[in-house]
Amino acid sequence: MPRFVATRPDTGLLSLPWDIPLEDWPEDQLVALPRGISRHVVRFVRVNGSVYAIKEVLEHLALHEYRLLRDLERLESPSVEPVGVITDRLDRNGEPIDSILITRHLQFSLPYRALFSSTLRPDTVNRLIDALVALIVRLHLLGFFWGDCSLSNTLFRRDAGAFAAYLVDAETGELHQDISDGQRAHDLYTAEINLFGELLDLQEGGLLDPDIDPQETVQSINDRYEALWAELTAPEEFTTDEMHRLDSRIRRLNELGFDVAEIDIITDWDGSQVRIQPKVVDAGHHSRRLLRLTGLDVEENQARRLLNDLDSFAASTDQQNEDEEIVAHQWLTDVFEPVVRSVPRDLKRKLEPAEVFHEVLEHRWFLSEQAGHEVDTMEAARSYVDDVLRAKPDEKLALPTPAAPEAE
């Protein structure tokens, strides 16, 4: 009987024919899904309504990849979900068979060759490469050394005209506290070599647009990576009365699809140095975190904006190392609630409180950019109420009231 190592096992998987080598499995056991190029046998199965990818590989490699994928899942990385490992397999003659790694199929995802089943326009290929570069950066920020970066080891999801990339093969990976410059350089070199071969293969098959030069595309990877890495990790220096520049930096990171998890401020004799460390988070993370810290139940984008201001507040008051709940309570009572209370009673139907606060932050940023220095939040709130909010229509439903008589 084979051994099943799993944290969330699906008992239906136990009934699959593990005593048959994977390449010999009958078609009625499999799901026909696009498969990428792999050095191992990979198949898809449907069990109890869920689709799983199963890969036949040596036991130590299967266990290594399973544990690594679990670590990446804990770090909320863009990677496939590990399900389990099947070891101690014997065929019907009693001969040992390689182990199996099981991952959950990433819905609506495709391997790169499926995307190239018809010739893609050059700008679409560029977005695909951008997604791969962003994935490498995200993994490096987590301390993950991939060791075999390639399109073949990546799955892609369409994302509002762009692509989101996910790691699907972590067999050669290593997770460290921090990744070294040498490891980053090795991953980029590997990505260039692998991508060049993959593009040449597509070109040979007539699946690459004639306007796309494989060598030129590959040579752009390093520049794309370094530009994104610098935006995410480079320190930025400014004085304490220029905190609006911190908001600008956070905005740029958000536009790139990264969320700010930590803000470290190092103060010296003539000013402050801000280092922003981004972290990719799952859907709903912001609203759940804000609800836990403050009791405010708001939409996800509102929560993202409020949390960014909370993090900025912690940084500007030198409380990054304080208990998060205590700092959040202080922000709520000293920053958020005064802004909400500053809205006159007759204007409270215009927008809900979280949206008002968000727009005040937008207004504060605009005023600070104009003035060239940090504008106080309450000053921005007063300006917003007078110059912006009064002109907005009411958004809260209310019973109609009789119209006031016109003045004669």
C-alpha positions as CSV (number, residue, x, y, z in Angstrom):
1,M,0.0,0.0,0.0
2,P,1.5,3.4,-1.0
3,R,2.1,6.1,1.6
4,F,0.1,9.3,1.3
5,V,1.8,12.5,2.8
6,A,-0.7,15.4,2.9
7,T,-2.0,18.1,5.1
8,R,-5.5,18.4,3.5
9,P,-6.0,15.0,1.9
10,D,-8.9,14.3,-0.5
11,T,-9.8,10.7,0.3
12,G,-10.9,10.2,-3.4
13,L,-7.3,10.4,-4.4
14,L,-6.6,7.1,-2.5
15,S,-8.7,5.1,-5.1
16,L,-6.6,6.1,-8.1
17,P,-4.4,3.4,-9.7
18,W,-1.1,4.2,-8.0
19,D,0.3,0.8,-8.9
20,I,0.4,1.8,-12.6
21,P,3.2,4.1,-14.0
22,L,1.7,7.5,-14.7
23,E,2.4,7.4,-18.5
24,D,0.3,4.2,-18.7
25,W,-2.8,5.5,-17.0
26,P,-6.0,4.9,-19.0
27,E,-7.5,8.0,-20.6
28,D,-10.8,7.6,-18.7
29,Q,-8.8,8.4,-15.5
30,L,-7.5,11.7,-16.9
31,V,-8.6,15.2,-17.7
32,A,-7.5,16.7,-21.0
33,L,-5.9,20.0,-20.1
34,P,-3.0,21.9,-21.8
35,R,0.3,20.7,-20.4
36,G,3.6,22.6,-20.5
37,I,7.0,21.1,-21.3
38,S,8.3,19.0,-18.4
39,R,11.2,16.6,-17.9
40,H,8.8,14.5,-15.8
41,V,5.5,12.8,-16.7
42,V,2.6,15.1,-15.7
43,R,-1.1,14.3,-15.9
44,F,-4.4,15.9,-14.7
45,V,-7.2,14.0,-12.8
46,R,-10.6,15.1,-11.5
47,V,-11.6,13.8,-8.0
48,N,-14.7,14.8,-6.2
49,G,-15.2,17.8,-8.4
50,S,-11.6,19.1,-8.0
51,V,-8.9,18.9,-10.7
52,Y,-5.3,18.0,-9.6
53,A,-2.0,17.9,-11.4
54,I,0.1,14.8,-10.6
55,K,3.8,14.6,-11.4
56,E,5.9,11.4,-11.3
57,V,9.3,12.1,-9.8
58,L,12.0,10.7,-7.5
59,E,10.9,10.5,-3.8
60,H,13.4,13.0,-2.4
61,L,12.5,15.5,-5.2
62,A,8.8,15.1,-4.6
63,L,9.1,15.7,-0.8
64,H,11.5,18.6,-1.3
65,E,9.1,20.3,-3.7
66,Y,6.1,19.6,-1.6
67,R,7.6,21.1,1.5
68,L,8.9,24.1,-0.5
69,L,5.5,24.8,-2.0
70,R,4.0,24.6,1.4
71,D,6.4,27.2,2.7
72,L,5.6,29.4,-0.4
73,E,1.9,29.0,0.3
74,R,2.5,30.1,3.9
75,L,4.3,33.2,2.6
76,E,1.3,33.9,0.2
77,S,3.5,33.6,-2.9
78,P,2.1,33.3,-6.4
79,S,2.5,29.6,-6.8
80,V,0.4,26.4,-7.2
81,E,-1.2,24.9,-4.1
82,P,0.5,21.7,-2.8
83,V,-1.8,18.8,-1.9
84,G,0.4,15.8,-1.1
85,V,3.0,13.2,-2.0
86,I,2.5,9.5,-2.8
87,T,5.5,7.4,-1.9
88,D,6.3,3.7,-1.6
89,R,4.6,2.8,-4.9
90,L,4.9,-0.7,-6.3
91,D,3.7,-1.9,-9.7
92,R,1.7,-5.1,-10.1
93,N,4.9,-7.1,-10.3
94,G,6.1,-5.6,-7.0
95,E,8.7,-3.4,-8.6
96,P,9.1,0.2,-7.2
97,I,7.7,3.1,-9.1
98,D,8.7,6.8,-8.7
99,S,6.8,8.9,-6.2
100,I,4.0,11.3,-7.1
101,L,3.7,15.0,-6.3
102,I,0.1,16.3,-6.2
103,T,-0.9,20.0,-6.6
104,R,-4.2,21.6,-7.1
105,H,-4.8,22.8,-10.7
106,L,-4.8,26.6,-10.9
107,Q,-8.1,27.4,-12.5
108,F,-8.2,29.6,-15.6
109,S,-4.4,29.2,-16.0
110,L,-2.5,28.2,-19.1
111,P,1.1,27.1,-19.9
112,Y,2.9,29.5,-22.2
113,R,2.6,27.1,-25.2
114,A,-1.2,27.1,-25.0
115,L,-1.1,30.9,-25.2
116,F,1.1,30.7,-28.3
117,S,-1.3,28.2,-30.0
118,S,-2.1,31.2,-32.2
119,T,0.5,33.9,-33.0
120,L,0.5,36.6,-30.3
121,R,1.1,40.3,-31.0
122,P,4.5,41.7,-29.9
123,D,2.8,43.8,-27.1
124,T,1.1,40.7,-25.8
125,V,4.4,38.8,-25.7
126,N,5.9,41.8,-23.8
127,R,3.2,41.6,-21.2
128,L,3.8,37.9,-20.8
129,I,7.5,38.6,-20.2
130,D,6.7,41.4,-17.8
131,A,4.5,38.9,-15.8
132,L,7.4,36.4,-15.7
133,V,9.8,39.2,-14.5
134,A,7.3,40.3,-11.9
135,L,7.0,36.7,-10.6
136,I,10.8,36.4,-10.3
137,V,10.9,39.7,-8.3
138,R,8.1,38.6,-6.0
139,L,9.8,35.3,-5.3
140,H,13.2,37.0,-4.7
141,L,11.5,39.4,-2.2
142,L,10.4,36.3,-0.3
143,G,14.0,35.0,-0.3
144,F,13.2,32.3,-2.8
145,F,16.0,31.1,-5.2
146,W,14.3,29.5,-8.2
147,G,17.2,27.9,-9.9
148,D,15.3,27.2,-13.1
149,C,13.4,30.3,-14.2
150,S,11.5,29.7,-17.4
151,L,8.2,30.1,-19.2
152,S,7.9,26.3,-19.0
153,N,7.9,26.4,-15.2
154,T,5.2,29.1,-15.0
155,L,1.5,29.2,-15.4
156,F,-0.3,32.4,-16.7
157,R,-3.7,33.8,-15.9
158,R,-5.3,36.5,-18.0
159,D,-5.7,39.6,-15.9
160,A,-7.6,42.6,-17.4
161,G,-5.5,42.8,-20.5
162,A,-2.3,41.8,-18.7
163,F,-1.1,38.4,-17.3
164,A,-0.5,37.2,-13.8
165,A,2.3,34.6,-13.5
166,Y,2.4,31.7,-11.0
167,L,5.3,29.4,-10.2
168,V,4.4,25.8,-11.0
169,D,7.7,23.9,-10.6
170,A,9.8,24.4,-7.5
171,E,11.9,21.3,-7.9
172,T,15.2,23.2,-8.0
173,G,14.2,26.0,-5.6
174,E,15.6,27.0,-2.2
175,L,14.1,29.3,0.4
176,H,16.4,31.6,2.4
177,Q,16.0,34.3,4.9
178,D,17.4,36.7,2.3
179,I,18.4,36.1,-1.3
180,S,21.9,37.1,-2.3
181,D,22.9,39.3,-5.2
182,G,24.7,36.2,-6.7
183,Q,21.5,34.1,-6.5
184,R,19.5,36.8,-8.1
185,A,22.0,37.1,-10.9
186,H,22.0,33.3,-11.4
187,D,18.2,33.3,-11.7
188,L,18.3,36.1,-14.2
189,Y,21.0,34.3,-16.3
190,T,19.0,31.1,-16.2
191,A,15.8,32.9,-17.2
192,E,17.6,34.5,-20.2
193,I,19.0,31.1,-21.4
194,N,15.8,29.2,-21.0
195,L,13.6,32.0,-22.5
196,F,15.9,32.2,-25.5
197,G,15.5,28.5,-26.2
198,E,11.8,28.7,-25.7
199,L,11.4,31.6,-28.1
200,L,13.6,29.9,-30.7
201,D,11.4,26.8,-30.3
202,L,8.3,28.9,-30.9
203,Q,9.9,30.6,-33.9
204,E,10.8,27.3,-35.4
205,G,7.2,26.2,-35.1
206,G,5.9,29.3,-36.7
207,L,4.2,30.5,-33.5
208,L,6.3,33.6,-32.9
209,D,5.4,37.0,-34.6
210,P,8.1,37.8,-37.2
211,D,8.5,41.2,-35.5
212,I,9.7,39.6,-32.3
213,D,13.5,39.2,-32.1
214,P,14.2,36.4,-29.5
215,Q,17.7,37.8,-28.7
216,E,16.4,41.3,-28.2
217,T,13.6,40.1,-26.0
218,V,15.9,38.1,-23.9
219,Q,18.3,41.0,-23.5
220,S,15.5,43.1,-22.1
221,I,14.8,40.8,-19.1
222,N,17.7,42.1,-17.0
223,D,16.7,45.7,-17.6
224,R,13.0,45.0,-16.8
225,Y,14.0,43.1,-13.6
226,E,16.5,45.7,-12.3
227,A,14.0,48.6,-12.9
228,L,11.3,46.8,-10.9
229,W,13.7,45.6,-8.2
230,A,15.0,49.2,-7.7
231,E,11.5,50.6,-7.5
232,L,10.6,48.1,-4.8
233,T,13.7,48.0,-2.7
234,A,15.8,51.2,-3.2
235,P,15.9,53.5,-0.2
236,E,14.5,57.0,-0.5
237,E,15.6,59.9,1.6
238,F,13.5,62.9,2.5
239,T,13.0,65.2,5.5
240,T,10.1,64.7,8.0
241,D,8.1,67.6,6.4
242,E,8.0,65.7,3.1
243,M,6.0,62.7,4.2
244,H,3.8,63.2,1.1
245,R,6.6,61.6,-0.9
246,L,6.0,58.4,1.1
247,D,2.4,58.4,-0.2
248,S,3.7,58.9,-3.7
249,R,6.1,55.9,-3.4
250,I,3.3,53.7,-2.0
251,R,1.0,54.8,-4.9
252,R,3.7,53.7,-7.4
253,L,4.1,50.3,-5.7
254,N,0.3,49.8,-5.7
255,E,0.1,50.6,-9.4
256,L,2.7,47.9,-10.0
257,G,0.6,45.4,-8.2
258,F,2.6,45.3,-4.9
259,D,1.3,46.1,-1.4
260,V,3.4,47.6,1.3
261,A,3.8,45.3,4.3
262,E,6.5,47.2,6.2
263,I,7.9,50.7,6.3
264,D,11.3,51.1,8.0
265,I,12.5,54.6,8.9
266,I,16.1,55.2,9.8
267,T,16.6,58.7,11.3
268,D,19.9,60.5,11.2
269,W,21.0,64.0,12.1
270,D,19.7,65.7,8.9
271,G,16.5,63.8,8.1
272,S,15.0,60.4,7.5
273,Q,15.5,57.5,5.2
274,V,12.5,55.4,4.3
275,R,12.8,51.8,3.0
276,I,9.7,50.2,1.7
277,Q,9.4,46.4,1.7
278,P,6.4,45.2,-0.5
279,K,4.6,42.0,0.0
280,V,2.0,40.2,-2.2
281,V,-1.2,39.5,-0.3
282,D,-4.3,37.5,-1.1
283,A,-7.7,38.9,-2.1
284,G,-9.6,40.4,0.9
285,H,-6.4,40.7,3.0
286,H,-6.8,44.4,3.5
287,S,-10.4,44.4,4.6
288,R,-9.8,41.5,7.0
289,R,-6.7,43.2,8.5
290,L,-8.4,46.6,8.9
291,L,-11.5,44.9,10.5
292,R,-9.2,43.1,12.9
293,L,-7.2,46.2,13.9
294,T,-9.9,48.9,13.9
295,G,-13.4,47.3,13.6
296,L,-13.9,49.2,10.4
297,D,-15.7,47.0,7.8
298,V,-15.1,48.5,4.4
299,E,-14.4,47.5,0.8
300,E,-11.0,46.1,-0.2
301,N,-9.7,49.1,-2.0
302,Q,-10.8,51.4,0.8
303,A,-9.1,49.2,3.3
304,R,-5.9,49.2,1.2
305,R,-5.9,53.0,1.3
306,L,-6.7,53.3,5.0
307,L,-4.0,50.7,5.9
308,N,-1.5,52.6,3.8
309,D,-2.3,55.7,5.9
310,L,-2.1,53.7,9.1
311,D,1.4,52.4,8.1
312,S,2.5,55.9,7.2
313,F,1.2,57.1,10.6
314,A,3.2,54.5,12.4
315,A,6.3,55.5,10.4
316,S,5.9,59.2,10.9
317,T,5.3,58.8,14.7
318,D,8.2,56.3,15.0
319,Q,6.0,53.5,16.2
320,Q,7.0,50.8,13.7
321,N,8.1,48.5,16.6
322,E,5.0,49.1,18.8
323,D,2.1,46.7,19.1
324,E,0.1,47.0,15.9
325,E,-3.3,47.0,17.7
326,I,-2.2,49.9,19.9
327,V,-0.9,52.0,17.0
328,A,-4.1,51.2,15.0
329,H,-6.3,52.4,17.9
330,Q,-4.3,55.6,18.2
331,W,-4.6,56.2,14.4
332,L,-8.4,55.5,14.6
333,T,-8.9,58.1,17.4
334,D,-6.4,60.7,16.4
335,V,-6.6,60.6,12.6
336,F,-9.6,58.7,11.1
337,E,-12.4,59.7,13.5
338,P,-11.5,63.5,13.6
339,V,-11.7,63.6,9.8
340,V,-15.1,61.8,9.8
341,R,-16.4,64.1,12.5
342,S,-15.3,67.2,10.5
343,V,-18.0,66.5,7.9
344,P,-21.0,68.7,8.8
345,R,-24.3,66.9,9.5
346,D,-26.0,68.2,6.3
347,L,-23.2,66.6,4.2
348,K,-23.0,63.2,5.8
349,R,-25.3,61.7,3.2
350,K,-22.8,62.5,0.4
351,L,-20.4,59.5,1.0
352,E,-19.8,56.8,3.5
353,P,-17.1,57.6,6.1
354,A,-14.4,55.3,4.6
355,E,-14.9,56.8,1.2
356,V,-14.8,60.3,2.7
357,F,-11.5,59.5,4.4
358,H,-10.1,58.0,1.3
359,E,-10.9,61.2,-0.7
360,V,-9.5,63.4,2.0
361,L,-6.2,61.4,1.7
362,E,-6.3,62.0,-2.1
363,H,-7.0,65.7,-1.5
364,R,-4.2,65.9,1.0
365,W,-1.8,64.3,-1.5
366,F,-2.9,66.8,-4.2
367,L,-2.5,69.8,-1.8
368,S,1.0,68.5,-0.6
369,E,2.2,68.1,-4.2
370,Q,1.1,71.6,-5.0
371,A,2.6,73.1,-1.9
372,G,5.8,71.1,-2.0
373,H,5.5,70.1,1.7
374,E,3.3,67.9,3.9
375,V,-0.2,69.4,4.4
376,D,-1.8,68.5,7.7
377,T,-4.7,66.0,7.5
378,M,-7.2,68.2,9.2
379,E,-6.3,71.1,7.0
380,A,-6.8,68.9,4.0
381,A,-10.2,67.7,5.4
382,R,-11.5,71.2,5.8
383,S,-10.4,72.1,2.3
384,Y,-12.0,68.9,1.0
385,V,-15.3,69.6,2.7
386,D,-15.5,73.2,1.4
387,D,-14.1,72.7,-2.1
388,V,-15.1,69.1,-3.1
389,L,-17.6,67.4,-0.9
390,R,-20.3,70.1,-1.0
391,A,-20.6,69.8,-4.8
392,K,-21.1,66.0,-4.7
393,P,-24.6,64.5,-4.9
394,D,-26.0,62.5,-2.0
395,E,-25.3,58.8,-2.3
396,K,-27.1,57.6,0.8
397,L,-30.8,56.8,0.1
398,A,-33.2,58.9,2.0
399,L,-36.9,59.6,2.0
400,P,-37.9,62.7,-0.1
401,T,-38.4,65.9,1.9
402,P,-40.6,68.7,0.9
403,A,-38.8,71.3,-1.2
404,A,-38.1,74.6,0.5
405,P,-40.2,77.6,-0.8
406,E,-38.3,79.7,-3.2
407,A,-37.3,83.2,-2.0
408,E,-39.3,86.0,-3.6
